[in-house]
Amino acid sequence: MNRWISTVFAVMLFSGLLIFTLVYDRPGDTEKKNESSAILSLDASEIKKITLAGPKASITLERDGSGPEGRGWRITTPGDYPADDSKAEDLASALAGLEALKTIEGGVVESLSSFGLERPAASAELSTADGSTRTILLGGKTPLEDGEQSYYAMEKGGAAVYTISSRVADLILLDNLSEWRRD
């Protein structure tokens, strides 16, 4: 009788491990957790133009060299207005050194729609002094993890999907154009 119970227990344990492996550890689908890695690594002072295209509005901010230490910004689309230099500089810094909270690679990325990236909710295009451009595409919200909200994002033309902080994502989503204008 003891031998029979031991055999049944061993079979149940093996079956549980097999099911766990098949469901949660699929080959080709890897997710690197808690390894912050740079999505972009630019010098914020080299960013000359930022175009944000959100679900409600679009705006283009251009560095005009006014202000302290040449850090002045203007809104050039829509209209032409002085921008809130502090907020524009914060955005440039956040995007220049954009960090991934997580990196999702492999077979998972084949379905961009599951991350809200087939038709991105918003984008941020950065133009630098040397004429190059880099674009970050913002997807959907991630499931809450440890009480923190984040968003899926990827670089246009890139192969990996990342999660980024909601603080940066909220800047890209651009709810209110007037918050970017200088008072």
Secondary structure as GFF3:
##gff-version 3
##sequence-region A 1 183
A	DSSP	alpha_helix	2	24	.	.	.	ID=ss1
A	DSSP	beta_strand	29	32	.	.	.	ID=ss2
A	DSSP	beta_strand	37	38	.	.	.	ID=ss3
A	DSSP	three_ten_helix	44	46	.	.	.	ID=ss4
A	DSSP	beta_strand	47	53	.	.	.	ID=ss5
A	DSSP	beta_strand	58	63	.	.	.	ID=ss6
A	DSSP	three_ten_helix	68	70	.	.	.	ID=ss7
A	DSSP	beta_strand	73	77	.	.	.	ID=ss8
A	DSSP	beta_strand	81	82	.	.	.	ID=ss9
A	DSSP	alpha_helix	85	96	.	.	.	ID=ss10
A	DSSP	beta_strand	99	100	.	.	.	ID=ss11
A	DSSP	beta_strand	102	106	.	.	.	ID=ss12
A	DSSP	three_ten_helix	107	110	.	.	.	ID=ss13
A	DSSP	three_ten_helix	112	115	.	.	.	ID=ss14
A	DSSP	beta_strand	122	128	.	.	.	ID=ss15
A	DSSP	beta_strand	133	141	.	.	.	ID=ss16
A	DSSP	beta_strand	150	155	.	.	.	ID=ss17
A	DSSP	beta_strand	161	165	.	.	.	ID=ss18
A	DSSP	alpha_helix	166	173	.	.	.	ID=ss19
A	DSSP	three_ten_helix	177	180	.	.	.	ID=ss20
###
